Amino acid sequence: MAMTRKQRWLRFAYVANILFVCALVAHQIRLYVEEPEFESVHAKQVPDIRQLLERKSAYRFAVVGNINNSVHVFRDRIIPRINNSNIDFLVSAGNAVASGQEENYRAIYKTLERLSRPYLLTYGANEHSDFGSFQFYEHFGPHFFSFLSGDSHFIFLDGTGKSSLTWQLDWMERELLYSDAEHRFMFIGLPLQTVDHDLPPFESDAFLEPKVFRDALVRIAEAHGVDAVFSANLTLFSKQLVNGVEYVTTGGAGGMIVDSEDSFHHYVVVDVDEQGVNISRVRLDVDEIAWRRTLKSAWSTIYAFFYVSYLRFLLIVSVLVIAAIRLHRLIAEERHYYPNFEIDPTPYMNRPLRIGMYSNNYFPFVSGVSVSVDRLRHGLRSLGNEVLLFVPRYAEKVAADQGVIRVPTLLAFGEKGEFRLTNPLSLKFYRELKAFKPDIIHVHHPFWLGSLGLLFGWRLKVPVIYTYHTRLEHYAHFVPLPGMLFRNLISHYLIKRFSNRCQGVIVPTYSAEEYLRVLGVRTSTLVQPTGIDADRFRTIDDARVEALRHQYALTGKKVLISVSRISREKNIGFMLGALAVLRQWGVHNFHLLLVGDGPATQQVQDRIDELDLAEHVTLVGLVSPQDIVLYYHLGDVFVFASKSETQGMVILEAMAAGLPVVTVRSSGIDDVVRQGHNGFKAPENRHEWAQSLKELIEDDELRAALGHQAQAFATEYDISHFARSVSGFYAEVLAQYHLNRPRVR
C-alpha cells in the first residue's frame, strides 16, 4: 500500500535522525582519537608560578571550587575580577569540569585561557567521572603532584580512589618531612572535615572516603604544620580551624547552589606575607535573596550544559526523536497482518503485462537459476505478456534472442569466468527499460543486476518482485570476505534487507518461506516451485538412450544419475564417500554418471581416484539442456547430496523421468521428497545415505514402485501451472502497489 504524506515525512525524519546520530557519534569518536589540542598544561603553569613567587616576599592566590564549566559565573564574572586584581595565580580545588568527557576538558581549557594568570587544577570527582581520568592526565598532568616555590609548599592529592591511597599517604608524609617551606597548602577535591551546616540530601556522602584515609590525612596535616586544606564538592562555603589547620570548602565558582544562607557564588582569596596566611572569601550577588540565587544558579547550570555539550544534547534529542517515531509507528499506525481481501487484482489479470526482468545468470552458463529464468520467461510470453530480460554478456557467442539484452561485463570470476559482474552505470540500459514502460520488474538476485532492477523500479515507480533462488550462506567461499562473517551475518542480512525493499517475493518451497519469515521478511510471498515440462521428461528416445548405455559400458549395472554444478557447495565429496561405503558392503553392480561442470571438477576427480571409485563413477561433463532428458532415462536412481538448494529442480526433472531419488535432508529437498513415497532423504551420514541407496539398488519392485509414484508426483509441478501462478501473483502485487497511488506512465 502506498505511504501517506505523513508517513513519508515520518520516514524521512527517522532516516535523517539516524544519519545525524551516526555523524554525532563519529564526531565523539574523533574527539577521543585525534591528537589533543593541548597537553601537560601543568608542566607550563608550575614554572610560571615559581617564577612569580621567587621575586615576591608576599603573594596572593585565588581558590575556586565547583566551576562545572560555568559560563555566566566563572567565565563572565570571576575571571574578569581575577584579571583586574593583584592575584598572582588561581587554583581549582576540584570539579572544574561538569564531567570527565573530552568536550568538557576542551571547554574548560578555552575558559581558563581567558585568565591572564597561571592556574592549576585539582583532580576531583567530576574530573574522574565518565572515564575522565585519562583526559585529565593527558591534558593537564598527574592526578597527584607537588611543587615548592619560595617559602611555600603546594601539594595536590587525588581523593577519587583512582590513585592508591596508601601510596599517597606515604608520599605526602615524606614530602612534608623533608620540606623546609614556611607555608604548606594542601588541595584535595573532597572535604576532609564535616561541616556545621544543613546539607541537601544529595551531598550527605560528598566527603572523602574511606574514613581511615581521611583521618590519616588529617593526622599528617596537623603533624607537619599544614596551613590550609582546600576542597570543593559541596554547594557552600565553609572555613573551620581544627588543631591549627584551616579547612576550607569552596563550592561557588559556577556550579549549582541551593536555597541556603551558606550557599552562594563566591571564590576564595589567600594572602601570604610576613604576618602569615589570611583566607577570605569574595561573594558575588551579595544582596540577592536565596531563592533567586538558586534559580539563577539552575539556569546557569543548564546554560553551561548547552554551551559545552550542545552536540551531546543534540545526540540525545535525535535518539529521543528516533524512539518517538518508532513508538508512533508501533502504536499509532494501524497494522494489518492479514492480506487485504478487498484488493481486486482482476484489472491486471485481464490484460497482458510488460515485465522487466534481471538475472546475474543466464545461458550459455547452465545453472538452476538460468533454467528457472528461461522457463519463467517463455511461460510468461506464452500467456501473452512481454518480457525484457537483462542478463550478463558472456565470452561465448550466442544467437541473438528477441527480448534478451546482454549487459557488458566488467569483471568475470570463477574457474571459467562463469560469474559475471556487469556494468551497472550505463544509462543505455535504463533508457531501454524506460522506453519499454514496464508494469512490473522481476529480479532474480539480491545484488548487482538485482539491485539495479530494484533501483529502476523505484525510479520508474513500478513494483519489484524478487525470486529467492539461492542460499547465499553456502557460497561464502566465492566471496572475498571472512567466511564466518559472510555466512553467519552478511548473507542473511542481505536477503532480509533486499526482500523487505521489494513488493513481492517468490520462494520455491515452504521451507524457504519459513526461512525468510524467521529472518524478519515482511513482504508478500508466493510459494511457487519452478515448473518443469513434465511431458518432455517423460518422452523416451530409446535408440539414443541405448547408444549412451553402450558408450558408458553400463550393461548389467544399476545406473545412478546425478546432475549438478561441480562445486564445493554441492557436497559431492560426501556422496562419493557414501559410494565407497556401499562398495565396502559388497555392492559392486552400480555406476554413477555425474553430469555437470564447474570449478571443483579436478578436486572431484582426485577424490574419485583417492577412493578407488574410477570403475564406478564417470564425470560426464556439461550436457546441453536438450539432451539432459536422455541421461535421466539412462538411470535407475537419481542421487543428490547438495544442502544449498532452495528447491532442487533437477530432482523434479528426474522424478518426471520416472526415477526414485536418494537425497540428503535439507531446505528445498524436504518439500519435494516424500520419504518412502518417491524416494529417500537421509541425514548427512554416509552409512544411512548408503543404506537407503542399497535398498533401491537391490529391490527392483521397490525401485519401480517409487519411480512410478515419483513420476505422478512431478506432474503437479508442470510449467503451465508455474507461469500462471506467477502471473496471478504479479496482478495481486500490482493491485496492492497502486492502491491509493496514481499510475505513472
N, C-alpha and C positions, 0 to 999 in steps of 0.2 A: 504494500500500500504506500502511496506517495506520502512524504512527510509534509506537515503543515508548515506555514511560515514560522510559527512559534517554535516548532520542533527543530527547524533548520537553524534558527538563531541560537537555540539552546545547544545544539551540537557544535556550532561554531564557537560559542563561548566555552564549551567544555574542552574542545581541542586547543583553543587559544590559551586557556589557562594551563593546560598540561604542558604546552610548549614553553610558556612563561616560567612555570615551576622548574622545568628542566634547565632553562637558562640561568635561573637564580641559583639552583643547586650547583651548576657548573661554576658560577661566579664564586660561591662559597668555597668550593674545592680549590679554585685558583688562589684565593686568599691564603690558603694554608700551604700550598705547594710552591708558590712563586718565591723568589728571593725577597727577603724582608727589606722594607724601605728604610728601616732604622734598626740598629742592633747595639747591644752593650752600652746603652746610654749612660749608665752609672760610671763606666770607665772614663767618661769625659767629664761628668759632673763632679765627681770626687776631687780630682786635681784642681778644678776651678774653685771649689770651696776651700781647699787647703791654701791655695794662693791668696784668696781673700782674707782668711783668718790669720795668716802668718804676719800680715802687716798691721794687725789691729790688736790693741790691748783689751778692747771691748767690742762686742758684736751683738747682733740681733738676728734671730731666725724665726720664721713662722711655721706653725704646725697645723695641718688641716686633716680632717678625717671625714670619711664618707662623701668624697666628691661625687662618686657614682656617675661619672661622665656628665656632670651638670653643665648646662649651657647658661641658664639665666643667673644662677647664683655664683658658681665658681668662675666660669669664663668671663661673664659680663660684669660681675660686681667685685669679686675678691681679687682677681688678677690685676685689674686696674689699680686697686688700692695698694697692692704689694709693689707694683712697678713705680708708684708715685711716693713710696715711703723710703725710709732708710734701712729697711730689712735687707739682710745680706743674702739669705737663701731660704728655700722653702722645703719642708718635709711633709710628705703624706704619711699619716700614721696607719693607713690601711684603707681598703675599699676605694681606691682612686677610680676603678672601673666599675661599671654596673654588673658585669660578669666577665668571665675569662675568655670570651670569644675574640677572635682575631680583630674584627671590626672595632670592638671596644678599645683594644690596645692602640689601634691606629688613631682612633678619635682622641684618646687622652693625650697621646703624644702630640697631636696637632694643637690641642688646647694648651698643653704645658709649654709648647714652643712660643706661645704669646708672652711668657714670662721673660723679663729682662734680667732675671736672677737665676742662679743654678738651682737645681731641685733634685730630690731623691724620693724614691717610693719604698714604702714598707710592704712586704708580701703579706696580704691579708686574705680574709675569707673570700671576697669577691674575685680577687686576682687568681685564687685557686680554683674557683668554680668553673664548670663547663670545660674541664680539661685545660685550664688556662696556665698550668704550671710551666708548660713548655714555652708558651708565648712570653711569659714574664722573663724566663731565663734567657731566651733568645734576644728579646728586645731591650731588657734593662740589665739583667745580670743575675748573680746567685740569689737564692732565696734568703740566705742569712750572710751577713758580712759586717766588717767594722773598719774604721779608719781613725787615725789620730790627726788632729790639726791644732797647732798652737798648744794651748794648755787644756784642750778638750778631747775626750774620747767618745766617739759615737758608735753605738752597737745596734745593729738591726737583726731581729730574730724572726724566725718562721714559727708562728703559732698554729698553723693549719694541720700539722701532723705529716706534711709532705716530707720534711727532713727529720731525721732521728732526733727525738727529744733528749735522749741521754747524751748523744754526741754534742748537741748544742749546749747543754749544761756544762759539760766538761770543757768545751771550747771557750765558753764565756768566762768561766771561773779562771782559766789560765790567762785569758786576755786581760782581765781586771787585776789579777795577782801581780802581773809584771808591768802594769801600766803606771807611769809617773804623772799622768794627767791630773790637773787640779779638779776639772769638772768632767762628770761622766753622765751620758744620756743614753737611755735605752728606748728602743721603738719596737713594739710588737702589736700586731693587728688586733688581738683580742685582749680585753681588760684583765688585769691580774686581781684587782680588788672589786668586791661587790660595792654597789653604790647605795647611798641612803636616799633613794628616790623611788617613786612609784613607776615601775616599768610596764610597758604594754606586754600582753601575754606572749607575743611573738619574739620578745627579747629576753625571756626568762632564762634561756640557755645560751646567751650570746657571750659568755665568758670563757676564758681559757680553760681547757680540759686536757688531760685529767688533773684532778686537784693536786696530786703528788708533784707533778711537774710545776704547777702554778706556785705551790708552797716552796719548792726548791728555788725557783727564780726569785721569789720574794726574799728568801734567806740570803742568796748571793748578792742581791741588790743592797740589802741592808748591811751585809758584812763588808762590802767593798766600797761603801760610800757613794752609791749612785745618786746623783742629784734628783733626777726625774725619770719616770717611766711614762711614755706616751702611747696611747691606744686609741682605737676607733671602735666601730661595730655596734655602738649604741646611738640612739637618736637624741642625744642630750650632751650637755657639758657638765663635767664633774671634775673637781680638784680636791684631793684629800691628802693630808700629810700623815704618813704611818711610819713610825720609828725612823724618822729623819729622811724618808724618801717621799717625794711628791709623786702621786699617781694621778695622771691627767687623762681623762677620757673626753675626746672631742668628736662629735658626730654631726656637725652642722655646716659642712662645706658644700652642700648641694643635694644631699640625699633627703629622704623622707623625714619630716619632723611630725610630731604628734601634738595633740592638744594638752600641753603641759607647760608649767612655768619654767621648767629646766630644759625644754626642747625648743631650740631656736637656731636660726642660721648664724654662724659665727666662725671665727678662726682664732688660733692661739698665737700670742707673741711671747718669745722667750728672750729676755735681756740678760746678757752675761757681761759682767765687768768686775772691777776690783772689789766691789762690795758684795759680790756673789751672784746668785741666779734669781731673777724675778720673772714669774709667769703670770700673764694676764690674758684675758680674752677680749676680742673685738666683736661686738654684737652688731648684727645687721637688722634693720627694721625694728628698732627697739620699741617704738611706740605702737606697733600693731598688736591687736588683741590675738589671743592664742588661736581661736578657730579660723581667723583669716589667714594667719601664718600657715596653718595646716592645709587649707585649701590651696594657697599659692604653692606650697611645697608639693602637694599632689600633682598640680598642673605642671610644675617644673619637672617632676619625675617623668610624667607621661610625655612631655615635650622632648626631654632628653632621650627617651627611648626611640621616639620617631626620628629625631635628629641623627642619632648614632646608628640605629638599626632599622632604618626605613626599608631596606631591601629585605631584611628578615621579616618585617611586618608585612610587606607585600607578598612574601612567600607564604606566610600564614594565611593571609586573606585569600590568595589563589587556591591554596589547599582547601580552605573552607568553601569557596565557590564551587570547586570541583565536587566536593562532598555534597553540597546543597543541590547541585544539578543532578548528581547521581541519585540522591534520595528522591528528588522530584520525579525523575524518570521511573524510579522503582515504585513510588507510592501514588503520585498524582495521575500518571498516564495509565490509561486502561490497557490491559494486556489480554490478548486473545490467543490462547494456546491451541484452540481447535481451528480447523480451516474455516474460512468464511464461505458458508454454503450458499450465500446469496450471490456470489460471483458467478456470472454467466459466461462460460468460455465459448459458447456457440458461435458468436461472430467471427472468432478466429479459427474455428474448425471448418467453417463452410467456404473458405477461400484459400487458395494457395499462398504459402508464406515464402519470403525471401530470407534465407538463413546464411549468415556469415559464419564460417567455421575455421578454427585454428587448431593445428596439431603440430607438435615438435617431431612427430614420427609419421612417415608415410612411405609407400612403395617408391623406389625399389627396396628400401630397408624393410625386411619382413619381421614383424613383431605382432603381438596380440593387439596392441593399440592400432597399428597400421590396418590390420584386418578389420577391427571393430569400426574404425573411422570409415573405411571403404564401404563396408556393408551398410552403415547408417546413411552415408551419402547416397548410395544407389537406392536404398529403401525409401528415403525421403523424396527423391526425384521420381520414383515410380508412383508416388501418391500425388504428383503434380506440383511439388514445391521446387523452388530454385535454390541451389546451393552454390556458394562461392567459397572454395576451400583454400586456405593459405597454409602452405607446408614448406619445409626446407628444400633447397636445391641440393641435389647430390652430385657426386662426381660422375656417376654413370649417366649415360644419355638415355632419356626416357621419352616415349612418344608424347606429344602434346595431348592434353586431355582437357576438353572444354569444361570450364568451371573450376580448374585447379591452377592456382597461382604459386609459382615456385619463388620463394624469398631467398636472395643471395646469402651465402654462408660466410660468417666472419671467422669462425673457429670450428674445427672438427676434432673430436677426440674419441677415444675408444680404439681398440686394436686396428680396426678397419675404417675408422672415421665415421662410424655409424651414428654417433650422436653429434648433432649439428647445432651450433649457436648462430642464429640468423641475425641479419641487420635490422634492429628494431627502429632505427631512426629515419628510414626512408619515408618521405611524405608520399611517395608514389603509391604505396600500398594503402595508406589511409585514404587517399583520393579515390582509389579504385573501390574501396569499401563504401565510401560515402556516395559515390555515383551509383553503386549497386542498391542503395537505400534499403538496408536490411531491416526486417521486422524484429529479428532476434539474432543474437550472437551465441554460438556454441563453442566452448573451448574444451580441450582435452588434457591440458596440463596446467598446474598452478604456478607456472613460471615461464619466463621468456615469451614465446608467442602467445601462450595463455594469458600472461599479464598484459600483453599488448591488446589482445581481444577485450580484456576487462576494461582497459583504459578507453578503447574506442567505443565500447558500449556506453561508458559514462559520457564521453564527448557527444555521441550521437543520440543519447537519451533513449536507448533501447535496452531491454533486459538481457542479462547474460546467464547462460546455462553452463554448468561445469560437470563433466563426467569424471568421476573418481575412478581411474583405471588402475593405479599403481600404488603399492605400499612403499612409499619413499624410504622408510627406515631401513629396508633391506637393500638399498642401493647406496649406502654410506661409503662403500669402497670406491665409488666413482667420484665422490665429492672431495675437493681439496680442503677439507676441514677435519678436525679431530673426530674420529669415527663415533665415539660415545656422545659427543656434543651434538652431532647431526642426527644420530639415530634416536637418542632419547629426548631431545628437546626441539631442535630446529625443524625437523621433518614434520612433527605433529603440529607445531605452531604454524608452519607454513600452510598445511592443509586446512586447519581451523580458520585462520585469518582469510585465506582466499575463498573458502566456501561461504563464509558469512558475508563476504562482499558481493557474492553473486546472488541472483534472484531465484535460482533453482539449481539443485544438484541431482544428478543421476548416478545411482550406485548399482552395481550388477547383482548384489546379493544382500540378504537381510543382515548377515554378519558384518558387512561393510557399512551398512546404515547404522548398526548399533555402535560401531567404532566411532563414526562421526558424531553421534549423539553424546557418547562418553566424552569426546573431545570438547563438546560445547557448541557444535554446529547447530544453528537455529533455522537455517534456510529450508524452504520447502523441498522435499525429497521424493524422488521416484525410484523405486526398486525395479530395475529392468535389466536383465542379462542381455548381453549382445546376442543377437539372433544368429542362427545358423541355417543354411539351406539344407534342410533335412532330406529332401528328395535327392539332392546331389550326392550326399554322403551315403545314401542307400544304393545308388547306382553302381553296378559292378561291371568292369571291363575284364572278363575272365582271361582273355588272351594276354593282356598286358600284365595282369597280376601273376599269371603263371610264369611269364618271362622273368619277372623280378624274382620269383621263387628260385628259379634255376640260377639266376645271376648271383644270388647270395648263398646258394647251396643250402636251402632251408628244408629240403625234403625230409620228412620224418621227424622234424623238430617242432616243438611248440614255440611259436614266434611271439616275442614280446616287442611291442612298439612303444616308443616314447618320442614325443615331438616337443621340442623346447629350444629356446636360445641356449647355447652352450656357454654359460657364465656362472659365476660363483653363487649368485642368489638362487639358482635353480636346484641346488642341493643334489647335484648328480653324483658327487662323491659318495654320499650316503647310500644311494641306490646301488652303486657298484659294490659297495661293501656288503649290502644285503644279498646281492647275487653270489658273492664269494661264500657267504654263509650257506646259501642254497646248495651250492656245489659240494660243500663240506658234508652236507646231509645225504649226499649220494644222488642228487638230482642233476643229471647232465644233459637231458634232451631238451634244452631250451637255447634260444638265441635272441639277443636283444639287438634291434635296429634302432639306433639313436639318431633321429632325424633333426637336423638343425645345424647352425653355425654360430660362432661367437668367439669372444676373446679368450675363453678358457679351453679352447679345443686341445691345445697341446698338453695342458695340465691333465685333462680328462684322459687323453691317450696315455700319458705317463702313468696315471692311476690304473688304467686297464692292464698295462704291462706289469706293473708292480704286483697286482693281484692275480696275475697269470690268467686273465679272462679273454685273451685275444681270440680264442676259438668260440667264445660265447657272446662277444659284443662286437658290433660293427658301427663305426662312425660314418653315417651315410653322407652327412654334409647337408647343404642347403637344397631343398626341394621346392619347386615352384608351387604356388597355391593351387594351380590347376591339377598337378599330379599328386598332391598330398593324399587325396582320397584313395589312390592305389595302395599306398603303404598301410592305411588303416585296414583295408580289406586283405592285406597280406598277413595281418596279425591275428593272434588268438586272444591276447590280453593286452590291454593298454596299461602302462606303468608310469607313475609320475610321483616325484618326491619334493617338488617345489613348495616352499612355505610363504612365498612372496606374492601369491596371486590374490587378486580381488575377485576373480571369477573362475579362471581355469577353462577358457573357451575350448582349448584342444580336447579337454575331457568330454565336453558335449559333442564335439565332432566325432570322437572315437565311439561314443555311445550311439550316435546316429548311424555309424557304420556297423553296429551290432557287437561292439567289443565291451566286455565287462572291464572294470578298472580296479587297479590297486594303487592307493594314494597314501600320502601322509596327512594326518589331521591338521588342518589349518584353516584360516579365514578363506572364504570363497569356495573351498573344496567341500566343507561341511554342508553347504547349501545344495550341491548338485549330486553328491554321492550319498545314496541311502544304503546304510550298512546291510549287507546280505541280500539286497534287492537288485541293485545294478552294479555292485562291486563291493570292495572292502576299503575302509580307511583305518589305518593303523597309527599308533603313536610313533614318534621318531625313535624307534627301536629296531635295529636291524633284524633281530630274531623274530619279533612279532610281524614285521612287514614281510619278511621272507616266508613265514608260516602261511600268511594269507595268500601269497602268490603260489606257494606249493599246493594249496588246496585246489586252486583253479587249474594249475598245470596237470594235476593227476586225476581230477574228477571231470570227465568230459560232459556228463549230464548237467552238473552244477554250472559249468562254464557256459553251456548252451542256454540254460535257463536264464542266467543272469544277463547274458548277451541279448537275448530276446527282450527281456524287461528293460534293459538299458536303451534299446532302440525305441521302444514305445515311449519311454520317459523323455527322450530327446526331442520327440515331435512337438512337445509342449513349448519348445524354445525356437520354433520356426521363425525365420527372418521377417515374415509378413506381420507377425504379432509385434515384433521389435519396432519397426518403423511406425506402425500405427500408434503404439503406446507412447513413443517419444513425441510424435506429432500432437497427440492429445495433451501431453504434459506442456508442450510449447503453448498451446491455447490457454491452459489454466494459468501459466505464469504471465502471459501477455495480458489476460483479463485482470489479474491481480495487480500487475505493474501499472497499467493505465487507469486503474480506478482512481478517480479524483485527479488525474493528471492529463492535461491536454495532449493530444497527439502531436508530435513534431515530425514533420516530413521534410 
